[in-house]
Amino acid sequence: MTAAFMDLVDVTIVNIAIPSIERDLGASFGAIQWITAGYALAFAAGLITGGRLGDIYGRKRLFLIGITGFTIASALCGFAASPEMLVGSRLLQGAMAAMMVPQVLAIIHVTFPAHERGRVFGMFGAIIGLGAVTGPLLGALLTQWNIAGLEWRPIFLINLPVGLAGVLLGRKFITESRAPKALRLDLVGVGLVTAALLMLIYPLTRGRELGWPLWGSVCMAGSVGVLAGFVAYEKRKTRKDGSPLVELSLFTVRSFAAGIAVQLIFGVAMGVFFLVWTLYMQLGLGWDPLRAGLTGVPFSVAVSLAAGLSVQKLVPRFGRKVLQTGALTMAAGLLLYIWEAGRYGLEIQPWQMALPLVVMGLGMGLIVAPLTDAVLSDVPREHSGSASGLISTTQQMGTALGLGLVSVVFFGVVDDRMAEAGPGAMRAAGAAFADGFRNALWWVVAVLIVIFAVMFALPARPKRQTEEPAPAAGTVAEGAAEAAAEVAAGTVAEVAAAVTSRNATKRVDGKSH
């Protein structure tokens, strides 16, 4: 949980400090993009491999290597003397997170018996809420306080005591586990899946500020062919020695396949929402980071409360209906937000946003914690690492796709409104951002309706209801954390990139956990 908290906080905390980093290091716009997007790319590209390494060499071992490397990389970020050093350190940080995060989910999957999971989920609900609240607020406070004249550097250095605690606690309390059958690392599979993910995610994270060049479209289209080649190779690898990088048989498990689909679509929805929400508050309404961060507190508290309640009380009784209710509740909160944003315009206050954010948070809490349990409920323990990496990777892909959609559903409206207002009408920027925000929320509502329909393919009741209390199936809200947090991760890094882009180009063109 310490590692999950650190990962959640680190995603969102960086974006708040982007302007300070830009000033202090004299970083170019391209370097700023890599400071934010580089972490997300390294993280997404390494997740499946990190999960499989845990299966092969031991989840505790990989967890400790990952959290140690993450802490060292955080120190390198905090002491970076140049933009290039900071970019390299962020890439290392993302790669270490890819080794650490899948182990969190896999360790819980193989450690806790069915009758204890409700308590674990409840505790994770609290971690989700705490991490979501702490990241933006801590980033804003540490940057504004300028401790010892360090400006932005404490946002990375704060990871040192937390990471050290995670290492000490992990060594003492985590039990080692690995796949019972000897497996070997599929290096060709690693290369293919990494290439496919980079070809998809890199153009999505950089395409807009580069004007959506042709090479980006070619890369994204080519990623489909590389992914098809990866699947064909993994089938051959399974027949040859039974040690593929991704256990394709997982997709024959209905709960896993349906859950992965929901994770992907949910990632798209949250990728869109968190990005446009941050841009709306900070660029459209002109709020400072601290005010925007405080505005999100009711949302985070509601997520935390609902996550604990859903897995301990509601899901055992009502099954997947709880998740479907969550999707509809989130949609209702978004509709209320659309109405309030239209009624109060640019004069809207944080307290007026509280009600729709609480409704949305309750809905999200009903989804994120039990969703991961539903995805992993029928997964064999020996493949828990691979499955965990697939869940997190799917979330990252969904987030990246959502970020790509933002250029259409949000910035398309903003650019049109600004064009109508004329070149000298920068005062109309706030109204343009508000219009783009409402339009994007309508798209998120539509995506949530699709999620509601796809959820019919999930198990009607959790497996743990009929399972003997032995350490086997189902797990944790770490997927919730990744659903809410990595969403925020990919998202906030792009927020920062978008804010920086707009400031750099002096026009309305514009990602935290």
Secondary structure, DSSP 4 states (H G I P E B T S, - for coil): -HHHHHHHHHHHHHHHTHHHHHHHHT--HHHHHHHHHHHHHHHHHHHHHHHHHHHHH-HHHHHHHHHHHHHHHHHHHHT--SHHHHHHHHHHHHHHHHHHHHHHHHHHHHHS-GGGHHHHHHHHHHHHHHHHHHHHHHHHHHHHHTGGG-TTTHHHHTHHHHHHHHHHHHHHHPPP---SS-----HHHHHHHHHHHHHHHHHHHHTTTTT--HHHHHHHHHHHHHHHHHHHHHHHHHHHHS--SS-GGGGGSHHHHHHHHHHHHHHHHHHHHHHHHHHIIIIIS---HHHHHHHTHHHHHHHHHHHHHIIIIIHHHHTHHHHHHHHHHHHHHHHHHHHHHHHHGGG--HHHHHHHHHHHHHHHHHHHHHHHHHHHTT--GGGHHHHHHHHHHHHHHHHHHHHHHHHHHTHHHHHHHHHHH-TT-GGGHHHHHHHHHHHHHHHHHHHHHHHHHHGGGS-SS-GGGTS-SSS-S---THHHHIIIIIHHHHHHHHHHHHHHHHHHHTSS-----
